[in-house]
Structures are given as C-alpha cells and as structure tokens.
Amino acid sequence: MTVEVKAELVGSVWKITAKPGDQVAEEDVLLILESMKMEIAVTAPRAGTVKEIRVKETDVVKEGQVLVVLE
C-alpha cells in the first residue's frame, strides 16, 4: 500500500533528507520546507520505504501537493 505525503502549507523545499529506497520509521523527517522564515519538517506518517520524491530542493510547493510517496 502506498502513502502520499503532502505539503500542509505553501513554501519552498529547503532540504531533502530522504532518498528513494530509504527505509523510514514513523515520524522520520523526509524533507524540510521553508515558509515565512520558518523551517517545517515533513515527517513520515508511518514506517515504510521511500518510493519516490516528487520535488527537488528550491522547488516552491503548494498546499496539498504530493511531496513523497512511501510504500
């Protein structure tokens, strides 16, 4: 079963900390968004494997956009 991790707000991708193939635990940080001078960690909603990362650093993302797919 795949899970899409979505942006909860508008911001830019500051740093990507996971890569495809990584095993992650629930609450592991996948990437960090920057919005209004604040850094917001995007975490895994459950344990799994990173299937794909759909953004790159410096990308501007909108609320609801899929950032990472876990399986």
MDAnalysis code that builds the backbone (N, CA, C; Angstrom):
import MDAnalysis as mda
import numpy as np

u = mda.Universe.empty(213, n_residues=71, atom_resindex=np.repeat(np.arange(71), 3), trajectory=True)
u.add_TopologyAttr("name", ["N", "CA", "C"] * 71)
u.add_TopologyAttr("resid", np.arange(1, 72))
u.add_TopologyAttr("resname", ["MET", "THR", "VAL", "GLU", "VAL", "LYS", "ALA", "GLU", "LEU", "VAL", "GLY", "SER", "VAL", "TRP", "LYS", "ILE", "THR", "ALA", "LYS", "PRO", "GLY", "ASP", "GLN", "VAL", "ALA", "GLU", "GLU", "ASP", "VAL", "LEU", "LEU", "ILE", "LEU", "GLU", "SER", "MET", "LYS", "MET", "GLU", "ILE", "ALA", "VAL", "THR", "ALA", "PRO", "ARG", "ALA", "GLY", "THR", "VAL", "LYS", "GLU", "ILE", "ARG", "VAL", "LYS", "GLU", "THR", "ASP", "VAL", "VAL", "LYS", "GLU", "GLY", "GLN", "VAL", "LEU", "VAL", "VAL", "LEU", "GLU"])
u.atoms.positions = np.array([
    [0.839, -1.179, 0.000],
    [0.000, 0.000, 0.000],
    [0.885, 1.243, 0.000],
    [0.613, 2.160, -0.919],
    [1.403, 3.385, -0.969],
    [0.701, 4.504, -0.205],
    [1.503, 5.405, 0.316],
    [1.001, 6.566, 1.053],
    [1.644, 7.802, 0.438],
    [0.814, 8.787, 0.101],
    [1.328, 10.044, -0.419],
    [1.496, 11.023, 0.737],
    [2.687, 11.580, 0.865],
    [2.949, 12.591, 1.886],
    [2.796, 13.942, 1.196],
    [1.865, 14.750, 1.688],
    [1.527, 16.013, 1.027],
    [1.983, 17.215, 1.851],
    [2.178, 18.322, 1.152],
    [2.528, 19.575, 1.821],
    [1.309, 20.088, 2.566],
    [1.509, 20.540, 3.793],
    [0.408, 21.087, 4.579],
    [0.296, 22.590, 4.405],
    [1.275, 23.182, 3.713],
    [1.259, 24.630, 3.517],
    [2.076, 24.998, 2.291],
    [1.976, 26.252, 1.891],
    [2.762, 26.772, 0.778],
    [4.150, 27.105, 1.301],
    [5.164, 26.724, 0.563],
    [6.528, 27.019, 0.978],
    [7.507, 26.558, -0.087],
    [8.778, 26.606, 0.254],
    [9.785, 26.112, -0.676],
    [10.545, 24.963, -0.005],
    [11.025, 24.056, -0.842],
    [11.768, 22.899, -0.329],
    [13.168, 23.388, 0.029],
    [13.479, 23.346, 1.329],
    [14.769, 23.835, 1.804],
    [15.806, 22.722, 1.758],
    [15.440, 21.543, 2.256],
    [16.401, 20.441, 2.303],
    [15.659, 19.108, 2.221],
    [16.173, 18.202, 1.406],
    [15.615, 16.846, 1.312],
    [16.552, 15.920, 2.083],
    [15.991, 15.202, 3.057],
    [16.828, 14.360, 3.915],
    [16.677, 12.868, 3.618],
    [15.684, 12.502, 2.822],
    [15.486, 11.092, 2.461],
    [15.733, 10.926, 0.968],
    [15.956, 9.688, 0.555],
    [16.112, 9.415, -0.872],
    [15.381, 8.118, -1.216],
    [15.038, 7.939, -2.492],
    [14.336, 6.698, -2.872],
    [15.109, 5.469, -2.419],
    [14.368, 4.515, -1.881],
    [14.978, 3.280, -1.388],
    [15.241, 3.295, 0.109],
    [15.222, 4.490, 0.722],
    [15.454, 4.579, 2.163],
    [14.326, 3.913, 2.943],
    [14.706, 3.195, 4.004],
    [13.738, 2.671, 4.965],
    [13.521, 3.765, 5.998],
    [12.269, 4.126, 6.247],
    [11.992, 5.174, 7.234],
    [11.023, 4.655, 8.291],
    [11.141, 5.208, 9.477],
    [10.224, 4.888, 10.572],
    [9.181, 5.994, 10.660],
    [8.070, 5.704, 11.321],
    [7.055, 6.719, 11.550],
    [7.694, 7.926, 12.233],
    [7.364, 9.109, 11.752],
    [7.871, 10.392, 12.277],
    [9.299, 10.725, 11.855],
    [9.960, 9.890, 11.037],
    [11.271, 10.275, 10.498],
    [11.085, 11.487, 9.589],
    [12.045, 12.393, 9.606],
    [11.978, 13.583, 8.747],
    [12.355, 13.195, 7.317],
    [11.470, 13.538, 6.370],
    [11.703, 13.242, 4.955],
    [12.313, 14.440, 4.232],
    [11.804, 15.614, 4.557],
    [12.336, 16.841, 3.979],
    [11.913, 18.011, 4.850],
    [12.518, 19.168, 4.570],
    [12.226, 20.364, 5.352],
    [11.755, 21.455, 4.401],
    [10.596, 22.028, 4.712],
    [10.063, 23.155, 3.949],
    [10.395, 24.443, 4.676],
    [10.528, 25.519, 3.912],
    [10.731, 26.842, 4.495],
    [9.540, 27.693, 4.080],
    [8.922, 28.303, 5.069],
    [7.775, 29.167, 4.803],
    [7.797, 30.313, 5.804],
    [7.762, 31.526, 5.314],
    [7.770, 32.719, 6.168],
    [8.910, 32.675, 7.179],
    [10.106, 32.310, 6.724],
    [11.324, 32.252, 7.542],
    [11.300, 31.161, 8.606],
    [10.324, 30.260, 8.537],
    [10.264, 29.137, 9.489],
    [10.587, 27.855, 8.740],
    [11.271, 26.937, 9.426],
    [11.551, 25.624, 8.851],
    [10.528, 24.635, 9.386],
    [9.868, 23.925, 8.483],
    [8.832, 22.966, 8.867],
    [9.256, 21.581, 8.387],
    [9.435, 20.670, 9.334],
    [9.819, 19.301, 8.982],
    [8.604, 18.545, 8.466],
    [8.779, 17.836, 7.354],
    [7.741, 16.950, 6.820],
    [8.161, 15.543, 7.205],
    [7.309, 14.864, 7.984],
    [7.679, 13.551, 8.521],
    [6.851, 12.425, 7.905],
    [7.362, 11.228, 8.028],
    [6.674, 10.044, 7.523],
    [5.459, 9.737, 8.415],
    [4.282, 9.556, 7.818],
    [3.100, 9.227, 8.610],
    [3.115, 7.799, 9.149],
    [3.959, 6.958, 8.550],
    [4.106, 5.574, 9.020],
    [5.444, 5.051, 8.524],
    [5.852, 3.909, 9.043],
    [7.096, 3.286, 8.586],
    [6.910, 2.764, 7.165],
    [7.979, 2.738, 6.415],
    [7.909, 2.210, 5.052],
    [9.194, 2.493, 4.296],
    [9.099, 2.351, 2.981],
    [10.224, 2.601, 2.090],
    [9.879, 3.792, 1.215],
    [10.845, 4.687, 1.045],
    [10.630, 5.836, 0.161],
    [10.605, 5.323, -1.276],
    [9.460, 5.460, -1.941],
    [9.327, 5.009, -3.324],
    [9.785, 6.097, -4.284],
    [9.318, 7.319, -4.059],
    [9.755, 8.420, -4.911],
    [9.641, 9.746, -4.173],
    [10.482, 10.676, -4.582],
    [10.428, 12.045, -4.082],
    [10.075, 12.901, -5.288],
    [8.970, 13.605, -5.189],
    [8.432, 14.319, -6.354],
    [8.812, 15.789, -6.412],
    [9.719, 16.206, -5.544],
    [10.179, 17.598, -5.555],
    [11.701, 17.609, -5.471],
    [12.284, 18.769, -5.742],
    [13.719, 18.934, -5.547],
    [13.949, 20.188, -4.718],
    [15.151, 20.303, -4.173],
    [15.454, 21.457, -3.334],
    [15.266, 22.741, -4.135],
    [14.724, 23.741, -3.491],
    [14.367, 25.078, -4.016],
    [13.008, 25.113, -4.715],
    [12.371, 23.955, -4.961],
    [11.022, 23.956, -5.552],
    [10.053, 24.693, -4.633],
    [9.132, 25.430, -5.232],
    [8.045, 26.031, -4.466],
    [6.875, 25.055, -4.543],
    [6.297, 24.723, -3.390],
    [5.202, 23.763, -3.342],
    [3.937, 24.443, -2.845],
    [2.794, 23.875, -3.255],
    [1.535, 24.428, -2.785],
    [0.860, 23.444, -1.840],
    [-0.061, 23.955, -1.052],
    [-0.767, 23.131, -0.077],
    [-1.445, 21.972, -0.791],
    [-1.265, 20.764, -0.257],
    [-1.879, 19.575, -0.836],
    [-1.057, 18.884, -1.900],
    [0.052, 19.483, -2.309],
    [0.908, 18.879, -3.335],
    [1.609, 17.643, -2.764],
    [1.676, 16.578, -3.558],
    [2.371, 15.362, -3.120],
    [3.880, 15.605, -3.194],
    [4.554, 15.372, -2.062],
    [5.990, 15.581, -1.980],
    [6.765, 14.275, -2.075],
    [6.280, 13.263, -1.326],
    [6.975, 11.983, -1.225],
    [5.938, 10.865, -1.281],
    [6.311, 9.745, -1.908],
    [5.447, 8.561, -1.915],
    [6.177, 7.454, -1.154],
    [5.480, 6.885, -0.165],
    [6.018, 5.766, 0.609],
    [5.277, 4.489, 0.236],
    [5.971, 3.363, 0.338],
    [5.273, 2.084, 0.167],
    [5.618, 1.144, 1.298],
])
